[in-house]
C-alpha cells in the first residue's frame, strides 16, 4: 500500500506552523501539478479565434459540456455555476488521469500519486460543494429552504417520518459524494498492484508459472488500465453531475 503513503518532500519533514506540521508532501505536489496542467489547458484555449484550433475547440467543448449539464439539471440559473463545476470536473479528471501515468518506470522518485484516492481530498471537495449548496439555498429561500425536507404531496400522517428521512439523506450527501470517488480510485489502483505482484512473482518462479499465471495477469492488467482511464472520466462526471443536482435542490427546491 506504499503507493497511497503521503510523504514529505524536499526536506520539509520538520516544517511546522503554530505547532502544526506543514510539510510539502507528494499529495500537495500532484495537486499543484494538476492545477498547473488545468491552468495551461484553459489558458491555451482562450484565443477567441474565429476558426478555433484543436486546443481552443477542446476547451470550448468541455465548457459547453458543463454548460449543457447545468442547463439540463438546474435550468437557466445554472449558468452562473459553470466556472465552479468546470473547475471541479477538470481538477478531478486531471488528478485521476495523472495518477495513472506510469512515471515509476523511469526510476528514481518520480512516482505518480492519485490524490483522489485519499478520503481527505475527496472529502474537502465534497464539503466545499455541500457548503455552496447550503449558502445558495438559504440565500435564495431563507428558512423556506427547510421545505426541501417535506416533499410536495407528503401525507399528513407521515409528516413525523419523512422530514427525518429527508434530513438524514441530505446530511449524508457530502459523505457519499466523497466516498464514491475515493473508493473507485483506490480500488482500481489496489487491483493493479495485486495483479502486478502476480506477474512479477510468477515470472520469477519459472517459465511455467510465468506462462500460466503471469501472462493472463499481464493481459488483464492492460484491460484494467484501459478501464481505469474510463473510470477516471466517469467519476469526475458523476461528481460534477451530483453537485449539479444538489445545486438544483438549492435553487429550485422541490
Long-range contacts (C-beta under 8 A, 24 or more apart in sequence): 1-190, 1-193, 3-111, 3-113, 3-189, 3-193, 4-117, 4-118, 4-186, 4-189, 6-118, 26-111, 26-113, 27-113, 27-115, 27-118, 27-121, 29-113, 30-95, 30-98, 30-99, 30-112, 30-113, 30-114, 30-115, 31-95, 31-115, 31-121, 33-98, 34-91, 34-94, 34-95, 34-98, 34-115, 35-91, 37-94, 37-98, 38-87, 38-90, 38-91, 38-94, 41-90, 41-94, 42-90, 62-86, 62-89, 62-90, 66-240, 69-240, 69-241, 69-244, 70-244, 70-247, 73-241, 73-244, 73-245, 73-247, 73-248, 74-244, 74-247, 74-248, 74-251, 74-252, 75-248, 75-251, 75-252, 77-251, 77-252, 78-244, 78-247, 78-248, 78-251, 81-244, 81-247, 84-132, 85-240, 85-243, 85-244, 88-125, 88-129, 88-239, 88-240, 88-243, 89-236, 89-237, 89-239, 89-240, 90-236, 92-116, 92-125, 92-181, 92-235, 92-236, 92-239, 92-240, 93-232, 93-233, 93-236, 95-121, 96-185, 96-231, 96-232, 96-233, 96-235, 96-236, 97-229, 97-232, 99-185, 99-189, 100-225, 100-228, 100-229, 100-232, 114-185, 114-189, 116-181, 116-182, 116-185, 116-235, 117-182, 117-185, 117-186, 117-189, 118-182, 119-178, 119-179, 119-182, 122-177, 122-178, 122-179, 122-181, 122-182, 123-174, 123-178, 123-182, 125-177, 125-178, 125-181, 125-239, 126-173, 126-174, 126-175, 126-177, 126-178, 127-174, 127-178, 129-174, 129-177, 129-243, 129-246, 130-173, 130-174, 130-177, 130-246, 132-247, 133-243, 133-246, 133-247, 133-249, 133-250, 134-250, 136-247, 136-250, 136-251, 137-249, 137-250, 140-250, 140-251, 141-253, 144-253, 145-250, 145-253, 147-253, 147-254, 148-249, 148-253, 148-254, 151-254, 152-254, 173-242, 173-246, 177-239, 177-242, 177-243, 180-235, 180-238, 180-239, 181-235, 181-238, 181-239, 184-231, 184-235, 185-231, 185-232, 185-235, 188-224, 188-227, 188-228, 188-231, 189-228, 191-224, 192-221, 192-224, 192-225, 192-228, 195-220, 195-221, 195-224, 196-221
